[in-house]
Amino acid sequence: MSATIWNDVYMRKNFEDSGIIPSNGGWTSSPDIIPNGTDLISDPVNTLINNWNGPDVGKATALYQPNYFYVRAKNLSTVATMAKIELFYCPSHLFLFPSLWRDNQLLTSDGQTFVQASAANAGDVMVPNQPFTLIPTDTEHHCLISRVITGQHPNPLPQDGDIADMNALAVYIQSNPNMAWRNVEFVSKDIPTFNRTFHVETGNEDCQIMIFLECKNVNGSSVSFSCGTPIPSGPDAGKNISLSETQVTQDSMSLGTQIFSIPKNFSATVNYSYFNKTPVQKGWEVNFHAVLMVSQASDLHATATPISELGNGHPLVANSMEKGILVGSIFTIGN
């Protein structure tokens, strides 16, 4: 195969990969598939653009918890372009024939099979603003495989049997700059006692929502919650519904209290986790609540509750004169 330079969006197989075809060097540690563990990146676009030249910032992947995987790419064409990126996983296998992973697609928190980003100029780094999500439930080694789709190169996946031997697999890996691979390291440290996943939909009107975790009889334990899909528009555009693992320091308290302006038709999944610390108390509860904020002009204002009575004395609401209505709760209650 004679060497040439790719003329479209690509993802690197290693830091030295400049888009030359065929590629050379290692290909199982792409720096453009970024495992970020259970943490969300608050400004993924600027953070991962600025980090293009390294170092590798990938983190270990935690078992039994929601993990977030970011991707990025670079435009090597001479025109503005839009790219979609998909992410697949392959369970433990030495040879990554597409038939082993083509049906194992990761989703975003809002249920999409792809993320996308645009580039106005040649050489622009392209970073989608939300990650893919995976809650691993076994300790097997996995590999992640990314696929870049553009108008110039739709990049269809091989069908079963198209790559039937090792020579064909080697050619596929070396000749597709719009594919990338990365091995994933699983760790079993700090496995949560439980993890809950639920769906959030706002309906056909914009709204202000206060969310928080209410914790009872779990003093000394820890809780967290996260949603990988950022709020898409409005005054809170780009913000994530999230609370990093935080210790509960009282017998009864709320944590993660936040008020978000959420646009209509927002739809995503939220995960929350509880990490118990012995001795476990009887009758413990960890409950996720959502309160609709009610303005004085609303017909609901007269029957709404002061939010100071809904937020367990959190500083955000303790002295507030605003009102709200509890519109959603997910309960987890221990024996």
TARA-V292643 format. One record per run of one state. SS is the DSSP state (helix for helix, strand for strand, loop for the rest). FROM is the first residue (numbers start at 1). TO is the last residue. If there is no record, write none. Layout:
SS,FROM,TO / SS,FROM,TO
//
This chain:
loop,1,3 / strand,4,5 / loop,6,8 / strand,9,10 / loop,11,19 / strand,20,21 / loop,22,28 / strand,29,29 / loop,30,32 / strand,33,35 / loop,36,43 / helix,44,50 / loop,51,60 / strand,61,62 / loop,63,65 / strand,66,75 / loop,76,80 / strand,81,90 / loop,91,97 / helix,98,100 / loop,101,104 / strand,105,105 / loop,106,106 / strand,107,108 / loop,109,114 / strand,115,119 / loop,120,124 / strand,125,127 / loop,128,131 / strand,132,135 / loop,136,141 / strand,142,150 / loop,151,165 / helix,166,174 / loop,175,178 / strand,179,184 / loop,185,185 / strand,186,187 / loop,188,193 / strand,194,201 / loop,202,206 / strand,207,216 / loop,217,221 / strand,222,226 / loop,227,241 / strand,242,247 / loop,248,251 / strand,252,262 / loop,263,266 / strand,267,275 / loop,276,284 / strand,285,294 / loop,295,300 / helix,301,303 / loop,304,304 / strand,305,306 / helix,307,309 / loop,310,322 / strand,323,333 / loop,334,335
//
